[in-house]
Amino acid sequence: MQPHEIIVSPFQIYLAPVGETWSLLDDVPAGNWRLLGTSGKYNYAEDGVTVTHEQTINQIRTLGSTGPVKAARPEEE
């Protein structure tokens, strides 16, 4: 897996030293493989996973308008 790949569902990732023997797809890896995280795909709350997008929105109102006519995003993370 390349470091820029995106994983979008519950998953289990195992790490091992270079050259370690691969296990079959449905088998739990043996040897020097270790599970990344505390309990893999079971390490989630009942509410699921929440991802937040931090941002600041400035609403622009013109003279005489009853609501914002434009919005600018000066900052986001």
Secondary structure, DSSP 8 states (H G I E B T S, - for coil): --TT----S----EE--TT-----TTS---TT-EESSSSGGG--BTTB------EEEEEE--TT-SS-SEEEEEEE-
